[in-house]
């Protein structure tokens, strides 16, 4: 069976993080997204143009993924995609406590 795999499902750690993020309420998703957006430029320390382009090119009518409904969330996920595996893991480690806190608050 040749099933389509989302880019973030190729890494078990990232896939688990994305599932947690998807299950948060929209307000919590937005807070986590803003944290990601604020941290990514510090991680890449270069190529701000690429990051700005991700945000500038946002057009919600063009996308149908769960994270495309919120421009902050879309920018954060697209920024995660631009990081290499080590950078992504470091970022997820930095913000996983925030995600888990929101997850605990909803249960």
C-alpha positions in Angstrom: 0.0 0.0 0.0 1.5 3.3 -1.1 0.0 5.9 1.3 0.9 9.6 1.1 3.1 10.6 4.1 3.1 14.1 5.3 6.6 15.7 5.6 6.4 15.8 9.4 5.3 12.1 9.7 8.7 10.9 8.4 10.2 11.7 11.8 8.4 10.0 14.8 9.4 12.7 17.3 8.2 15.6 15.0 5.0 13.6 14.1 4.1 13.2 17.8 4.7 17.0 18.4 2.5 17.9 15.4 -0.3 15.6 16.7 -0.1 17.3 20.1 -0.2 20.7 18.4 -3.1 19.7 16.2 -5.1 18.6 19.3 -4.7 21.9 21.1 -7.5 24.5 21.1 -7.1 27.3 18.5 -5.9 29.8 21.2 -3.3 27.5 22.5 -2.2 26.7 18.9 -1.7 30.4 18.3 0.4 30.9 21.4 2.7 28.0 20.5 2.9 29.2 16.9 4.0 32.6 18.1 6.6 31.0 20.3 7.9 29.1 17.3 7.9 32.2 15.1 9.9 34.1 17.7 12.5 31.4 18.1 13.1 30.4 14.5 15.1 33.5 13.5 17.4 32.9 16.5 18.0 29.3 15.4 18.7 30.0 11.7 20.7 33.1 12.4 20.6 33.9 8.7 18.3 33.8 5.7 15.6 36.1 7.2 14.4 36.7 3.7 13.3 33.1 3.4 11.4 33.3 6.7 9.8 36.6 5.8 8.8 35.1 2.4 7.0 32.2 4.2 4.9 34.8 6.0 4.4 37.1 3.1 3.3 34.3 0.7 0.5 33.1 3.1 -2.8 32.8 1.2 -5.3 30.7 3.1 -7.4 30.1 0.0 -4.5 28.1 -1.5 -4.2 25.6 1.4 -6.3 23.0 3.0 -4.2 21.5 5.7 -5.3 21.7 9.4 -2.6 24.3 10.2 -3.5 26.6 7.3 -6.6 28.1 8.9 -4.4 30.3 11.2 -1.7 32.4 9.6 0.5 32.2 12.7 0.2 28.5 12.8 0.9 28.2 9.1 4.0 30.4 9.3 5.3 28.4 12.3 4.8 25.0 10.7 6.4 26.2 7.4 9.3 27.6 9.4 9.7 24.2 11.1 9.9 22.6 7.7 12.8 24.9 6.8 14.9 23.8 9.7 17.3 20.9 9.6 16.6 17.9 11.8 18.9 19.0 14.7 17.5 22.6 14.6 13.9 21.2 14.6 14.6 18.9 17.6 16.2 21.7 19.6 13.2 24.0 18.9 10.7 21.3 19.8 12.6 20.6 23.0 12.4 24.3 23.8 8.7 24.6 23.4 7.4 21.1 24.2 6.8 22.2 27.8 4.4 24.9 26.6 2.6 22.4 24.4 2.3 19.8 27.2 1.1 22.5 29.6 -1.8 23.3 27.2 -2.5 19.6 26.7 -2.8 19.1 30.4 -5.1 22.1 30.7 -7.6 20.7 28.2 -7.9 17.3 29.8 
